[in-house]
Amino acid sequence: MKIIITLCCLVAVQSQVPTPCESPKQWEGDILRVDRSNHAKLHLLDQRIKVSYDEVNQRLREIDRFSFTSDSPMFEVLYLHKLNKKYIVNLKTRQCNVSTVTMPFRPLGVPVGATFSGYSTLGASGLQGQFLNVASWNSTEGPNRYYGTVSTPDCFPVEYSYYSPPVGFVTSTYFDLSLGIRDENVFVPPSECPKE
């Protein structure tokens, strides 16, 4: 009898372990990015960025809105992963650089195989409209580490931290997100870039 009760308790505990949620596939919003990566060229890049995200077609557009480092150049960057193209426009000079995408498309949600870290409440818990419930997840892929927080139950990204030895450490905080893409033309290469 004790064995049956013990087994029932173990099954009940195991069934309470959350499974990764599925994040929205298309959305727009803003990012506050703190970039301590190796490509930050020996200075810190802290930026506010407008983002359009399309997981379905593996497209991402980022436009710098503000940089906390006054000497940092501002850019518009369009990643078209399925075409293996990256378009970078310097917002001051309007010069465009076209190159190949160097990293694979990484969905901005809970990665497959991630481990649940815990639930938290952002803001004033218990005050209606003043808090957000979130779930945190982490994963390791070889030397690369990921730590992410998503809203519950809708699974919108809230914060995403990524570390890899060749890149370094980058943290992005997401806010003012809205579901869907208002204008698909945001994924058309900028007019300053050469036509192909």
C-alpha positions as CSV (number, residue, x, y, z in Angstrom):
1,M,0.0,0.0,0.0
2,K,2.8,2.4,0.9
3,I,4.4,1.7,-2.5
4,I,1.2,2.6,-4.3
5,I,0.9,5.9,-2.4
6,T,4.6,6.7,-3.1
7,L,4.1,6.0,-6.8
8,C,1.0,8.2,-6.9
9,C,2.9,11.0,-5.2
10,L,5.8,10.7,-7.7
11,V,3.4,10.8,-10.6
12,A,1.6,13.8,-9.2
13,V,4.9,15.7,-8.7
14,Q,6.2,14.8,-12.2
15,S,3.0,15.9,-13.8
16,Q,3.4,19.4,-12.3
17,V,6.7,20.1,-14.1
18,P,5.8,22.8,-16.7
19,T,6.5,22.0,-20.4
20,P,7.9,24.7,-22.7
21,C,5.2,27.0,-24.2
22,E,5.0,28.1,-27.8
23,S,5.7,31.8,-28.4
24,P,3.8,33.8,-31.0
25,K,5.3,33.4,-34.4
26,Q,5.0,37.1,-35.6
27,W,5.1,40.2,-33.5
28,E,6.4,43.8,-33.3
29,G,7.7,45.8,-30.4
30,D,10.8,47.3,-28.7
31,I,14.0,45.9,-27.3
32,L,16.3,47.3,-24.7
33,R,19.6,45.5,-25.5
34,V,22.7,45.4,-23.3
35,D,25.5,44.1,-25.5
36,R,28.7,42.9,-23.7
37,S,29.7,40.8,-26.7
38,N,33.0,40.6,-28.5
39,H,31.6,42.4,-31.5
40,A,30.7,45.4,-29.4
41,K,34.3,46.6,-30.2
42,L,35.6,47.0,-26.7
43,H,32.8,49.4,-25.6
44,L,29.4,48.7,-24.2
45,L,26.4,49.0,-26.5
46,D,23.2,49.7,-24.7
47,Q,20.4,50.4,-27.2
48,R,16.6,50.8,-27.6
49,I,15.6,49.1,-30.8
50,K,12.3,48.8,-32.8
51,V,11.8,45.2,-33.9
52,S,9.6,43.2,-36.3
53,Y,9.9,39.5,-35.8
54,D,8.7,36.8,-38.2
55,E,9.6,33.2,-37.1
56,V,7.4,31.7,-39.9
57,N,9.6,33.1,-42.6
58,Q,12.8,33.5,-40.5
59,R,12.9,37.3,-40.9
60,L,14.0,39.9,-38.3
61,R,14.2,43.7,-38.7
62,E,15.8,45.9,-36.1
63,I,16.0,49.7,-36.2
64,D,18.0,51.5,-33.5
65,R,15.9,54.2,-31.8
66,F,18.3,55.4,-29.2
67,S,21.8,54.5,-27.9
68,F,23.0,55.2,-24.4
69,T,26.5,55.5,-25.8
70,S,26.5,58.8,-27.7
71,D,29.4,57.8,-30.0
72,S,27.8,54.6,-31.2
73,P,26.5,54.5,-34.8
74,M,22.8,53.8,-35.3
75,F,21.7,51.1,-37.7
76,E,18.7,49.5,-39.4
77,V,19.4,45.8,-39.8
78,L,17.3,43.3,-41.8
79,Y,18.0,39.6,-41.4
80,L,16.5,37.4,-44.1
81,H,17.7,33.9,-42.9
82,K,16.0,31.9,-45.7
83,L,17.9,33.9,-48.3
84,N,21.0,34.0,-46.1
85,K,21.2,37.8,-46.4
86,K,21.8,40.6,-43.9
87,Y,21.3,44.2,-44.9
88,I,22.8,46.9,-42.6
89,V,22.1,50.6,-43.2
90,N,24.0,53.2,-41.2
91,L,21.2,55.6,-40.2
92,K,23.5,58.7,-40.3
93,T,25.3,58.1,-43.6
94,R,22.5,56.0,-45.3
95,Q,25.2,53.6,-46.6
96,C,24.2,50.0,-47.0
97,N,26.2,46.9,-46.5
98,V,24.9,43.5,-47.7
99,S,26.5,40.4,-46.3
100,T,25.6,36.8,-45.5
101,V,23.9,35.9,-42.2
102,T,26.6,34.4,-40.0
103,M,24.4,32.8,-37.3
104,P,21.4,30.5,-37.7
105,F,17.9,31.9,-37.0
106,R,17.1,31.5,-33.3
107,P,13.4,31.5,-32.4
108,L,12.7,34.1,-29.6
109,G,10.8,31.8,-27.2
110,V,11.6,28.8,-25.1
111,P,14.1,26.6,-27.0
112,V,13.4,22.9,-27.6
113,G,14.8,20.9,-24.7
114,A,15.0,23.9,-22.3
115,T,14.8,23.3,-18.5
116,F,12.2,25.1,-16.4
117,S,13.9,27.5,-13.9
118,G,10.8,28.8,-12.1
119,Y,7.9,31.2,-12.0
120,S,8.1,34.9,-11.0
121,T,5.9,38.0,-10.8
122,L,7.1,41.2,-12.3
123,G,5.7,44.4,-10.8
124,A,3.4,44.7,-7.8
125,S,2.0,41.2,-7.2
126,G,-1.7,41.1,-6.4
127,L,-2.5,44.6,-7.6
128,Q,-4.8,44.3,-10.6
129,G,-3.1,45.5,-13.8
130,Q,0.2,46.1,-12.0
131,F,2.0,42.8,-12.5
132,L,3.0,40.2,-15.1
133,N,3.4,36.5,-14.4
134,V,6.5,35.0,-16.1
135,A,8.2,31.7,-16.5
136,S,12.0,31.3,-16.8
137,W,13.8,28.7,-18.8
138,N,17.5,27.8,-19.5
139,S,19.3,25.6,-21.9
140,T,22.9,24.7,-22.9
141,E,23.9,23.8,-26.5
142,G,27.5,22.9,-26.4
143,P,29.4,25.9,-25.1
144,N,26.4,28.2,-25.8
145,R,24.1,29.2,-22.9
146,Y,20.6,30.6,-23.0
147,Y,18.4,32.0,-20.2
148,G,15.0,33.3,-21.1
149,T,11.8,34.6,-19.5
150,V,8.4,34.5,-21.1
151,S,5.0,35.8,-20.1
152,T,2.5,33.2,-18.9
153,P,0.2,31.9,-20.2
154,D,0.8,33.7,-23.6
155,C,4.5,33.0,-23.9
156,F,5.7,36.4,-25.2
157,P,9.4,37.0,-24.7
158,V,10.2,39.2,-21.8
159,E,14.0,38.8,-21.4
160,Y,16.5,36.8,-23.4
161,S,20.1,36.4,-22.4
162,Y,22.6,34.5,-24.6
163,Y,26.2,33.6,-24.2
164,S,28.5,32.0,-26.6
165,P,32.3,32.0,-26.6
166,P,32.8,33.5,-30.1
167,V,30.2,36.2,-29.5
168,G,30.1,36.9,-25.8
169,F,27.2,38.0,-23.6
170,V,24.0,39.8,-24.9
171,T,20.8,40.5,-22.9
172,S,17.6,41.8,-24.6
173,T,14.5,42.9,-22.7
174,Y,11.3,43.1,-24.7
175,F,8.4,45.5,-24.2
176,D,5.4,47.1,-26.0
177,L,4.9,43.9,-28.0
178,S,1.9,43.5,-30.3
179,L,0.8,40.4,-32.1
180,G,1.3,40.2,-35.9
181,I,3.1,42.3,-38.5
182,R,1.3,45.5,-39.4
183,D,3.1,46.0,-42.8
184,E,4.9,43.2,-44.5
185,N,7.0,45.8,-46.4
186,V,9.2,46.1,-43.3
187,F,11.0,42.9,-44.6
188,V,11.7,44.5,-48.0
189,P,15.5,45.4,-48.3
190,P,16.0,49.1,-47.7
191,S,16.1,51.3,-50.8
192,E,19.7,52.3,-50.1
193,C,20.8,48.7,-50.7
194,P,21.8,47.3,-54.1
195,K,19.0,45.5,-56.0
196,E,19.6,41.9,-56.9
